[in-house]
Amino acid sequence: MAMKQVSIQDLKAGLSTVVAEAEAGRTIVITRHREPVARLGPARAGDVHRGDRVGQGRLQPALKRGSKGRYLATLLDDRGGR
């Protein structure tokens, strides 16, 4: 896997995505004025595969509208009475 280069400015704008890529096993070189200044990589061994699309998906609602007031019952059931 090739190392990705990211400027500090782009890193600030997309930190979550860059961290997710590093967590997935990719090494990212951080640059300042096109010169490498740091390297970001996974903290642990690559025993977890997260895929190429990490951080690019959309969240889906757990409950749909129109549950006729059953939100609380569903949430309490999910929490196991806690």
N, C-alpha and C positions, 0 to 999 in steps of 0.2 A: 504494500500500500504506500503510495507516494505521500510525502509530507505536504501539508497544506500551509500556505503562508497567509497571515492575516495581519493587517496594520493595527496599531494600537487604537486608532479611531474606529475601525470596523469592529474590533474586539469590544469596545465600549458599547457600540450599538447593538451587537448580537451576542452578548456574553453567554446567555443560556444555551444558544445553539452550539457555540464553539465548545463549551464545557460538555455538552451532550456528545459531541463528536469525539472529544478526548476520552470520555467515559466509555464510548463504544470501541476504543482501541486505536483511534487515529492520533498521530502526533502532529501538532500544529506549531509552526514556527511563528513567533510574534515579531513583527518588524517595526522599526521607527525610521522613517525616511528611506524605506526600501532596504535597510540593513538589519539583519537578524539580531535581536537583543535577548530573546528568551525562547524557551521551548515548553510547550504544554502537552502532557501525555497522560495516559491512564495511571491512576494511583495503584491499582492492583493488576494482577496478571489477567490476561484476556480470557477468563473462564466464562464470561457472560457475553453472549452475542446479542446486540441490540438492533442490528440492522442498519441499512444505509439511510432510512427515512426518519431516524430519530429526530424529534424536535420539529418535524414538518407536518404532523397530523393535526386534526382538529379534535377538540373535546366533544363528546357526545353527552347529552343530558341523560341522567340516570332515571329520571321520571318524566313522563310526558304530561302535557297539560290535559285537563279534562278528567282528572282522577276523582272528581267529586268529593274533595276533602279528605281523601285517603293518604295524603302526603305524610301526615304525622304518624299514622299507623304503620306505613311502610318504613319510615325512618326509625321508629321504635323497634320494629321487627328486625331491621338491619343492624341496629346497635345491640341487639340481644338483651334488652332490658337494662342496659347501663344508663 
